[in-house]
Amino acid sequence: MDPRTVPLLYLSAAAGLVMVVGGIWLIYKEKIYIDRETKQVTEVETPFGKFKTNVPALVLFVLGFVPLIYPIAKSVQFFKQVQIEGAVKADKFPVTVYAIIKLDTLQKDGHFVLPVPQLQDVPDYRILYLVNGTISDETTVDVRKVKDGKFELQPSTFSGGGGKSLVPDPIPPVPEEFAQTGG
């Protein structure tokens, strides 16, 4: 979802709320009449009983739900969840599995589940497997190929160390010619 459309969704919800509340107020006060000369209001019979109202206020009330509900329905589509699942077998632990904003740490061999949002602008998730602070494996998941809200990864096996360390190499000492002398 484009962030520039979010204010429009808030505006739509506010307009819908004004229409619904305005419709309720007009129905309650019987301010809009069908016939201005006779000032006759319409009587509506519902399962809850009879009440007097006027059709324009009732239509305003009902139509107000469309702009009020639309932003909610749009945001539900935006935050659809996808589960990335897989299994790990390793001889060193902990194994941490990252997928952008979610992670799962395994303290023994087993299954993991990473619920992540299925964003329109992010078709791929990069999955990192960290074993004792080193990247032991990485893969990419294309969430456009998800079936039934789940993506099953191939089981991964890790043995020994290896991999790229996340801890930077130590900083080399400052050469003598650049060292500060008292002062």
C-alpha positions, 0 to 999 in steps of 0.5 A: 500500500502506498503511504500517500493513500493512508490519509485518504483512507482516514478521510474516507473513514471520517466522512463515513462517520460523519454520514452515519452520525449525521443520519442518526441525528437527522432520524432522531430529530426528524429534520428532513421531510419528504413533503415540505408542505405536510411535513409528513415523516415515514413510518418504518416497521422493523423487527424491533418495532415501529419508528418514524423516520424519513427516507433521506436521513435513513439513506444517508445513514446506510450509505455512510457505512460504505466510506466508513468500512472501506478503509478497514477492509483495505487495511485487512488486505494490506496486512495479510499474513504468510507463514514460512515454515521449515525444519532445522537439524544442527550440532551447534545451537542456538540456531536463529532464523530471520525473515525481515521482521520476524525471527525464531530461535531453536535450542534443539533440532526442530520445526520453526514457523515465521508468520510474516506480512505479505506486502505488495511491495515486498515479493521476496523474503531473505531467510538467514540461518545463524548458528552461534552468531555466524550465517550458516545458510541463506535462501530467498522465499518468493511469497507470491508462490504461497499456497494456503497461506504457507510456504514450506522450506526444505529442511536445513542441516548444519554441522560445525562452524563455518559461515560468515561471522556477524561480528566484525573483525577486530580493529587493527592498532593505529600505526605509530606515525599516526599515534598521538603523543602527549600534549 
